[in-house]
Amino acid sequence: MAVQTTVVLVAISSLSACLAVETEGAEGSCPTRMANSNENNITVVAPPGPRGDTGPPGPRGVQGEKGETGRPGKLGPRGPQGQKGEKGAPGQTGNQSVGGAVYVRWGRTACNESMETVTAYSGLAGGTLWSEQGGGSNYQCLPSDPEWGLYKDGVEGLKAYMHGAEYQLNTDAPYDEATVDDREVPCAVCYCLSRRAQIMIPARKTCPEGWTREYDGYLMTGYHDQAGRNEFVCVDGEPEVLPGGEGNDNGALFYPVEARCGSLPCPPYVEGRELTCVVCTK
């Protein structure tokens, strides 16, 4: 800043000298030196003038490219709970047929389709051989038209076995021994279209109030003194047999069930009496 002030003073002194010379009559000398002032590295710097008025705004620029999406901000505080809304209108009544009951009708080849029940499939009863200590403990309703996946023919060691099933009777109660004993047991899987729950009640032939009786019969399972364990099932009171099964091939066996007094109270139960059963749906 000190250098610039010196230059300004020099310029002013020179200008004053020129004016004095011209006044005395030496015309044309000063303009020549001023014109050549740049050759002598002399710059005349005038003081800044007053600030001008603000100009009008310029035209709007071209819109720039869209920037990257910023990071989401922090979650704000939870707002106050709103007022309870008005109670909505009641919904439509659901379809009562959804989720129908499924059960097995042991001893029959078909279901009672006059009671809004259909036969899903029919076949033959099967299970673990009566003398085996392992294997399954529940009877199976096997379809009469099996389908196969990966297999290897031939009986091999580390497997469980599925056998057919036969009725086993030594009296005419609860069924006719001559027509049922040692014959193969049929079965049918039933589906109720309009009833969703099912129960099997032992020692009863009728259903509770409000329930529909699907069928009644007699309770059967494996023999009490044999190695295996079997479930109790309700076999139809009018059993059928599968054709061609007259031979005594054993397999899984169905024996009637008798009441034994002691821990079982008598009455109402009776010693040695065959137990009934009923299958009900609702």
C-alpha positions as CSV (number, residue, x, y, z in Angstrom):
1,M,0.0,0.0,0.0
2,A,3.0,2.4,0.6
3,V,4.3,1.9,-2.9
4,Q,0.9,2.7,-4.5
5,T,0.7,6.0,-2.5
6,T,4.2,7.0,-3.7
7,V,3.2,6.4,-7.3
8,V,0.1,8.6,-6.9
9,L,2.1,11.4,-5.5
10,V,4.7,11.2,-8.3
11,A,1.9,11.3,-10.8
12,I,0.3,14.3,-9.2
13,S,3.7,16.1,-9.1
14,S,4.3,15.4,-12.7
15,L,0.9,16.7,-13.7
16,S,1.5,19.9,-11.7
17,A,4.8,20.4,-13.5
18,C,3.2,20.0,-16.9
19,L,0.6,22.6,-16.1
20,A,3.3,25.0,-15.0
21,V,5.3,24.5,-18.2
22,E,2.3,25.0,-20.5
23,T,1.4,28.2,-18.6
24,E,4.8,29.5,-19.4
25,G,4.4,28.8,-23.1
26,A,6.2,25.4,-23.6
27,E,3.4,23.9,-25.6
28,G,3.3,20.2,-26.5
29,S,6.0,19.1,-24.1
30,C,3.8,17.7,-21.4
31,P,1.4,15.5,-23.4
32,T,4.4,13.8,-25.0
33,R,5.9,12.8,-21.7
34,M,2.4,11.7,-20.4
35,A,1.8,9.6,-23.5
36,N,5.1,7.9,-22.8
37,S,4.5,7.5,-19.2
38,N,4.0,3.8,-19.5
39,E,7.5,3.5,-20.9
40,N,8.7,4.9,-17.6
41,N,6.6,2.3,-15.7
42,I,4.4,5.1,-14.2
43,T,0.7,4.1,-13.6
44,V,-1.9,6.7,-12.7
45,V,-4.4,5.3,-10.2
46,A,-7.5,7.3,-9.7
47,P,-9.5,6.9,-6.4
48,P,-12.6,4.6,-6.6
49,G,-15.8,6.3,-7.7
50,P,-19.1,6.1,-5.8
51,R,-20.9,2.6,-5.8
52,G,-23.4,2.3,-8.6
53,D,-27.0,1.3,-8.3
54,T,-27.8,-2.5,-8.1
55,G,-28.6,-3.8,-11.5
56,P,-31.7,-5.8,-12.4
57,P,-31.7,-9.6,-11.6
58,G,-30.3,-11.8,-14.3
59,P,-32.2,-14.5,-16.1
60,R,-32.9,-17.8,-14.3
61,G,-30.1,-20.4,-14.8
62,V,-30.5,-23.9,-16.2
63,Q,-31.7,-26.4,-13.6
64,G,-28.9,-28.6,-12.4
65,E,-28.8,-32.4,-12.2
66,K,-30.6,-34.1,-9.4
67,G,-28.4,-34.8,-6.4
68,E,-28.0,-38.1,-4.6
69,T,-30.6,-39.2,-2.1
70,G,-29.5,-38.2,1.4
71,R,-29.4,-40.5,4.3
72,P,-32.7,-40.9,6.2
73,G,-33.0,-38.8,9.3
74,K,-33.4,-39.9,12.8
75,L,-36.8,-41.3,13.9
76,G,-38.8,-38.6,15.6
77,P,-40.4,-39.0,19.0
78,R,-43.6,-41.1,19.2
79,G,-46.7,-39.0,18.9
80,P,-49.6,-39.0,21.4
81,Q,-52.2,-41.8,21.1
82,G,-55.1,-40.8,19.0
83,Q,-58.7,-41.0,20.0
84,K,-60.5,-44.3,19.9
85,G,-62.4,-44.8,16.6
86,E,-66.0,-45.8,16.2
87,K,-67.0,-49.4,16.3
88,G,-67.0,-50.9,12.8
89,A,-69.9,-52.7,11.1
90,P,-70.2,-56.5,11.8
91,G,-68.5,-58.7,9.3
92,Q,-70.1,-61.3,7.1
93,T,-70.9,-64.7,8.5
94,G,-68.0,-67.2,7.7
95,N,-68.4,-70.3,5.7
96,Q,-69.2,-73.1,8.2
97,S,-68.0,-75.8,5.8
98,V,-64.4,-74.7,5.9
99,G,-62.1,-77.2,7.8
100,G,-64.3,-80.3,7.8
101,A,-63.7,-83.2,10.1
102,V,-61.7,-86.3,9.0
103,Y,-61.9,-89.8,10.5
104,V,-61.3,-93.4,9.6
105,R,-64.2,-95.8,9.4
106,W,-62.6,-99.1,10.4
107,G,-64.3,-102.3,9.1
108,R,-66.1,-100.6,6.1
109,T,-65.2,-100.0,2.5
110,A,-67.0,-96.7,2.2
111,C,-68.4,-93.8,4.3
112,N,-72.0,-93.0,4.9
113,E,-72.4,-90.4,2.2
114,S,-76.0,-89.7,3.0
115,M,-74.8,-87.5,6.0
116,E,-72.9,-84.8,4.0
117,T,-69.8,-87.0,4.2
118,V,-67.6,-88.1,1.4
119,T,-65.2,-91.0,1.0
120,A,-61.7,-89.6,0.6
121,Y,-60.3,-93.0,-0.2
122,S,-60.8,-96.6,0.9
123,G,-58.4,-99.5,1.4
124,L,-57.2,-102.0,3.9
125,A,-56.0,-101.9,7.5
126,G,-52.4,-102.5,8.2
127,G,-49.8,-102.3,11.0
128,T,-47.0,-104.0,12.9
129,L,-46.9,-107.8,13.2
130,W,-48.4,-108.9,16.4
131,S,-45.2,-110.6,17.6
132,E,-42.8,-107.8,16.9
133,Q,-41.6,-105.6,19.9
134,G,-40.7,-102.6,17.7
135,G,-42.3,-100.8,14.9
136,G,-45.3,-98.5,14.9
137,S,-48.1,-98.8,17.5
138,N,-51.0,-97.4,15.5
139,Y,-53.1,-99.0,12.8
140,Q,-52.9,-97.5,9.3
141,C,-55.6,-97.3,6.6
142,L,-53.6,-98.2,3.5
143,P,-54.9,-97.3,0.1
144,S,-55.6,-100.1,-2.3
145,D,-53.6,-98.4,-5.1
146,P,-50.2,-97.6,-3.6
147,E,-47.7,-95.3,-5.3
148,W,-43.9,-95.7,-5.1
149,G,-40.9,-93.4,-4.8
150,L,-37.3,-94.5,-4.6
151,Y,-37.1,-98.1,-3.6
152,K,-35.0,-101.3,-3.6
153,D,-36.8,-104.6,-3.8
154,G,-35.9,-107.3,-1.3
155,V,-36.4,-107.5,2.5
156,E,-33.5,-105.9,4.2
157,G,-32.5,-105.7,7.9
158,L,-32.7,-102.2,9.2
159,K,-36.3,-101.4,8.4
160,A,-39.7,-101.5,9.9
161,Y,-42.4,-103.7,8.4
162,M,-46.0,-103.1,7.4
163,H,-48.4,-106.0,7.5
164,G,-52.0,-106.4,6.7
165,A,-54.6,-106.8,9.4
166,E,-57.1,-109.5,10.4
167,Y,-60.0,-109.8,12.7
168,Q,-59.4,-112.2,15.6
169,L,-62.4,-113.7,17.4
170,N,-63.0,-116.8,19.5
171,T,-66.7,-116.2,20.3
172,D,-69.7,-114.9,18.4
173,A,-69.6,-111.6,20.4
174,P,-69.5,-108.9,19.3
175,Y,-69.4,-110.3,15.7
176,D,-70.2,-113.5,14.0
177,E,-67.0,-115.6,14.3
178,A,-67.8,-117.7,11.2
179,T,-68.0,-114.8,8.8
180,V,-65.4,-112.4,10.4
181,D,-62.6,-114.3,12.1
182,D,-59.2,-114.4,10.3
183,R,-60.6,-112.2,7.5
184,E,-58.8,-109.0,6.4
185,V,-60.0,-105.7,7.7
186,P,-61.2,-103.0,5.2
187,C,-61.2,-99.2,6.1
188,A,-62.3,-95.9,4.6
189,V,-61.2,-92.3,5.3
190,C,-64.2,-90.0,5.5
191,Y,-64.4,-86.2,5.2
192,C,-67.4,-84.3,6.6
193,L,-68.3,-81.3,4.5
194,S,-70.2,-79.3,7.1
195,R,-68.8,-80.5,10.5
196,R,-65.4,-79.5,11.7
197,A,-64.7,-81.6,14.8
198,Q,-64.7,-85.3,15.5
199,I,-64.4,-87.5,18.5
200,M,-64.4,-91.3,19.2
201,I,-66.1,-92.2,22.5
202,P,-65.5,-95.6,23.9
203,A,-68.2,-97.5,25.8
204,R,-70.9,-95.4,24.2
205,K,-73.3,-96.0,21.2
206,T,-74.8,-92.5,21.1
207,C,-73.3,-89.0,20.7
208,P,-73.6,-86.0,23.1
209,E,-76.4,-83.5,22.4
210,G,-75.6,-81.4,19.4
211,W,-73.2,-83.9,17.8
212,T,-73.9,-86.1,14.8
213,R,-73.3,-89.9,14.9
214,E,-71.2,-91.0,12.0
215,Y,-71.2,-94.7,13.0
216,D,-71.0,-96.9,16.1
217,G,-69.5,-100.3,16.7
218,Y,-67.1,-102.0,19.1
219,L,-63.7,-101.1,20.5
220,M,-60.8,-103.2,19.2
221,T,-57.0,-103.3,19.5
222,G,-54.1,-105.9,19.9
223,Y,-54.2,-108.9,22.2
224,H,-53.3,-108.1,25.8
225,D,-50.5,-110.8,26.1
226,Q,-48.7,-110.1,22.8
227,A,-45.4,-108.2,22.5
228,G,-46.6,-105.2,20.5
229,R,-48.7,-102.2,21.5
230,N,-51.6,-100.9,19.4
231,E,-54.1,-98.1,19.6
232,F,-57.8,-98.5,20.4
233,V,-60.0,-98.0,17.4
234,C,-63.7,-98.1,16.8
235,V,-64.6,-100.9,14.3
236,D,-68.0,-100.6,12.6
237,G,-70.9,-102.6,14.2
238,E,-71.6,-104.2,10.9
239,P,-68.1,-105.0,9.6
240,E,-67.2,-106.0,6.1
241,V,-64.3,-108.2,5.0
242,L,-62.0,-107.9,2.0
243,P,-62.4,-110.6,-0.7
244,G,-59.7,-113.2,-1.0
245,G,-58.5,-112.9,2.6
246,E,-59.7,-116.2,4.0
247,G,-56.3,-117.5,5.1
248,N,-55.0,-117.2,8.6
249,D,-52.0,-115.0,7.8
250,N,-52.1,-113.0,11.0
251,G,-50.1,-109.7,10.7
252,A,-51.6,-106.8,12.6
253,L,-54.5,-108.2,14.6
254,F,-57.8,-106.7,15.8
255,Y,-59.2,-108.1,19.0
256,P,-62.4,-107.1,20.8
257,V,-61.9,-105.3,24.1
258,E,-63.5,-106.5,27.4
259,A,-63.9,-104.5,30.6
260,R,-61.9,-105.7,33.7
261,C,-63.1,-104.6,37.1
262,G,-60.7,-103.3,39.7
263,S,-59.2,-99.9,38.8
264,L,-62.1,-99.8,36.4
265,P,-65.3,-99.3,38.5
266,C,-68.0,-102.0,38.3
267,P,-70.7,-100.9,38.2
268,P,-71.2,-99.0,35.9
269,Y,-68.8,-101.3,33.9
270,V,-69.3,-105.1,33.9
271,E,-66.6,-107.6,34.2
272,G,-65.8,-109.3,30.9
273,R,-68.3,-107.4,28.8
274,E,-67.3,-106.2,25.3
275,L,-67.0,-102.4,25.0
276,T,-68.9,-100.4,22.4
277,C,-67.8,-97.2,20.8
278,V,-69.2,-94.3,18.6
279,V,-67.6,-91.8,16.3
280,C,-69.3,-88.3,16.4
281,T,-68.8,-85.1,14.5
282,K,-69.9,-81.5,15.0
